[in-house]
Amino acid sequence: MHAFDVLGDPVRRRILELLADGERPAGEVGAVVQAEFGISQPAVSQHLRVLRENGFAIVRAQGARRLYAVDPTPLVEVDRWLARYRRFWEQRLDALGTELARGRRERRSAPPASEDGVGGPAGSGGQP
């Protein structure tokens, strides 16, 4: 199964989000996913199995519990694929950052408005 086929499912993406915060017991993951998506425990187990079989999650036994964690290896493949498209949004994000910084500089350099409404940006004073 291709990485994007695995990540295309909202339940599996949510499970990965939960695991990204650290290792979690299968029961805890199941409880969250069942509450949010209204699916059964066996359905959650199937999603965990898909993640595990496709290399997105690892599991280790701790007594009777199964602890799941993210395996970042397939995410490297996803990141590599996205790299060729990243330029489309990074340039825009850089431009947005520049505009935000410019706006902050302009606000800092603008004279403060006085209590009678005089001062500050043109047209905002108390004069008709």
Sine and cosine of phi, psi and omega as CSV:
sin_phi,cos_phi,sin_psi,cos_psi,sin_omega,cos_omega
0.00,0.00,0.70,-0.71,0.00,-1.00
-0.96,0.29,0.49,-0.87,-0.04,-1.00
-0.81,0.59,-0.65,0.76,-0.03,-1.00
-0.96,0.30,-0.42,0.91,0.12,-0.99
-0.92,0.39,-0.65,0.76,0.03,-1.00
-0.91,0.41,-0.74,0.68,-0.06,-1.00
-0.97,0.23,-0.21,0.98,-0.02,-1.00
-0.94,0.35,-0.30,0.95,-0.02,-1.00
-1.00,0.01,0.81,-0.59,-0.04,-1.00
-0.89,0.45,-0.52,0.86,0.02,-1.00
-0.92,0.39,-0.71,0.71,0.00,-1.00
-0.92,0.39,-0.60,0.80,0.07,-1.00
-0.89,0.46,-0.66,0.76,0.01,-1.00
-0.91,0.42,-0.65,0.76,0.03,-1.00
-0.88,0.48,-0.70,0.72,0.03,-1.00
-0.89,0.46,-0.61,0.79,0.06,-1.00
-0.86,0.50,-0.70,0.72,0.01,-1.00
-0.89,0.45,-0.68,0.73,-0.04,-1.00
-0.96,0.28,-0.39,0.92,0.01,-1.00
-0.90,0.44,-0.39,0.92,0.03,-1.00
-0.99,0.14,-0.11,0.99,0.02,-1.00
0.71,-0.70,0.17,-0.99,-0.02,-1.00
-0.86,0.51,0.67,-0.75,0.01,-1.00
-0.66,-0.75,0.53,-0.85,0.09,-1.00
-0.92,0.39,0.55,-0.84,0.00,-1.00
-0.83,0.55,-0.62,0.78,-0.01,-1.00
-0.89,0.45,-0.62,0.79,0.02,-1.00
-0.93,0.38,-0.71,0.71,0.05,-1.00
-0.87,0.50,-0.72,0.69,-0.01,-1.00
-0.86,0.51,-0.68,0.73,-0.02,-1.00
-0.88,0.47,-0.69,0.72,-0.01,-1.00
-0.90,0.43,-0.75,0.66,-0.06,-1.00
-0.92,0.40,-0.66,0.76,0.04,-1.00
-0.87,0.49,-0.68,0.73,0.00,-1.00
-0.92,0.39,-0.65,0.76,-0.07,-1.00
-0.98,0.20,-0.56,0.83,-0.10,-0.99
-0.93,-0.37,-0.17,0.99,0.01,-1.00
0.91,0.42,0.58,0.82,0.02,-1.00
-0.95,-0.31,0.27,-0.96,-0.05,-1.00
-0.98,0.20,0.26,-0.96,0.06,-1.00
-0.88,0.47,-0.67,0.75,0.05,-1.00
-0.88,0.47,-0.54,0.84,0.04,-1.00
-0.92,0.38,-0.65,0.76,0.06,-1.00
-0.89,0.46,-0.68,0.74,0.02,-1.00
-0.87,0.50,-0.62,0.79,0.04,-1.00
-0.89,0.45,-0.68,0.73,0.02,-1.00
-0.91,0.42,-0.65,0.76,0.06,-1.00
-0.89,0.46,-0.63,0.78,0.02,-1.00
-0.90,0.44,-0.68,0.73,0.03,-1.00
-0.87,0.49,-0.69,0.72,0.03,-1.00
-0.89,0.46,-0.68,0.73,-0.02,-1.00
-0.92,0.39,-0.74,0.68,-0.05,-1.00
-0.92,0.39,-0.40,0.92,0.00,-1.00
-0.98,-0.19,0.17,0.99,0.14,-0.99
0.99,0.11,0.12,0.99,-0.02,-1.00
-0.99,0.10,-0.35,0.94,-0.02,-1.00
-0.69,-0.72,0.50,-0.87,0.12,-0.99
-0.88,-0.48,0.44,-0.90,-0.01,-1.00
-0.74,-0.67,0.59,-0.81,0.11,-0.99
-0.69,-0.73,0.55,-0.83,-0.01,-1.00
-1.00,0.06,0.66,-0.75,0.12,-0.99
-0.70,-0.71,1.00,-0.02,-0.13,-0.99
0.91,0.41,-0.79,-0.61,0.01,-1.00
-1.00,0.08,-0.19,0.98,-0.04,-1.00
-1.00,0.05,0.47,-0.88,0.11,-0.99
-0.90,-0.43,0.86,-0.51,-0.02,-1.00
-0.97,-0.23,0.79,-0.62,-0.02,-1.00
-0.95,-0.30,0.53,-0.85,0.05,-1.00
-0.55,-0.84,0.33,-0.94,0.04,-1.00
-0.97,0.24,0.68,-0.74,0.21,-0.98
-0.96,-0.26,0.92,-0.39,-0.11,-0.99
-0.96,0.27,-0.12,0.99,-0.09,-1.00
-0.80,0.60,-0.79,0.61,-0.01,-1.00
-0.94,0.35,-0.34,0.94,0.03,-1.00
-0.94,0.34,-0.41,0.91,0.08,-1.00
-0.90,0.43,-0.65,0.76,0.05,-1.00
-0.88,0.47,-0.69,0.73,0.02,-1.00
-0.89,0.45,-0.71,0.71,0.00,-1.00
-0.89,0.45,-0.64,0.77,0.03,-1.00
-0.88,0.47,-0.66,0.75,0.02,-1.00
-0.91,0.40,-0.67,0.74,0.00,-1.00
-0.93,0.36,-0.41,0.91,-0.09,-1.00
-0.83,0.56,-0.63,0.77,-0.03,-1.00
-0.94,0.33,-0.28,0.96,0.00,-1.00
-0.97,-0.24,-0.24,0.97,-0.07,-1.00
-0.84,0.55,-0.55,0.84,-0.03,-1.00
-0.86,0.51,-0.44,0.90,-0.02,-1.00
-0.92,0.38,-0.56,0.83,0.00,-1.00
-0.97,-0.24,-0.44,0.90,0.00,-1.00
-0.89,0.45,-0.63,0.78,0.02,-1.00
-0.89,0.46,-0.67,0.74,0.01,-1.00
-0.93,0.36,-0.63,0.78,0.04,-1.00
-0.91,0.41,-0.61,0.79,0.07,-1.00
-0.89,0.46,-0.68,0.73,0.02,-1.00
-0.90,0.43,-0.65,0.76,0.05,-1.00
-0.88,0.47,-0.69,0.73,0.04,-1.00
-0.86,0.50,-0.65,0.76,0.03,-1.00
-0.89,0.45,-0.71,0.71,-0.01,-1.00
-0.91,0.42,-0.63,0.78,0.04,-1.00
-0.90,0.43,-0.68,0.73,0.03,-1.00
-0.90,0.44,-0.65,0.76,0.02,-1.00
-0.88,0.48,-0.68,0.73,0.02,-1.00
-0.89,0.46,-0.64,0.77,0.03,-1.00
-0.91,0.42,-0.66,0.75,0.02,-1.00
-0.89,0.45,-0.66,0.75,-0.01,-1.00
-0.91,0.42,-0.64,0.77,0.02,-1.00
-0.91,0.41,-0.62,0.79,0.01,-1.00
-0.93,0.37,-0.57,0.82,-0.07,-1.00
-1.00,0.03,-0.20,0.98,0.01,-1.00
-0.96,0.29,0.64,-0.77,0.04,-1.00
-0.91,0.41,0.62,-0.78,-0.01,-1.00
-0.93,0.37,0.54,-0.84,0.05,-1.00
-0.96,0.28,0.67,-0.74,0.05,-1.00
-0.99,0.13,0.16,-0.99,-0.06,-1.00
-0.91,0.41,-0.45,0.89,0.00,-1.00
-1.00,0.07,0.13,0.99,0.06,-1.00
1.00,0.05,-0.01,1.00,0.02,-1.00
-1.00,0.01,0.64,-0.77,-0.04,-1.00
0.97,-0.24,-0.03,-1.00,-0.04,-1.00
0.97,0.24,-0.33,-0.94,-0.07,-1.00
-0.90,0.43,0.51,-0.86,0.00,-1.00
-0.85,0.52,0.62,-0.79,0.02,-1.00
1.00,0.08,-0.03,1.00,-0.03,-1.00
-0.97,-0.26,0.04,1.00,-0.04,-1.00
-0.97,0.25,0.02,-1.00,-0.04,-1.00
-1.00,0.09,0.00,1.00,-0.02,-1.00
-0.99,0.12,0.70,-0.72,0.05,-1.00
-0.96,0.27,0.00,0.00,0.00,0.00
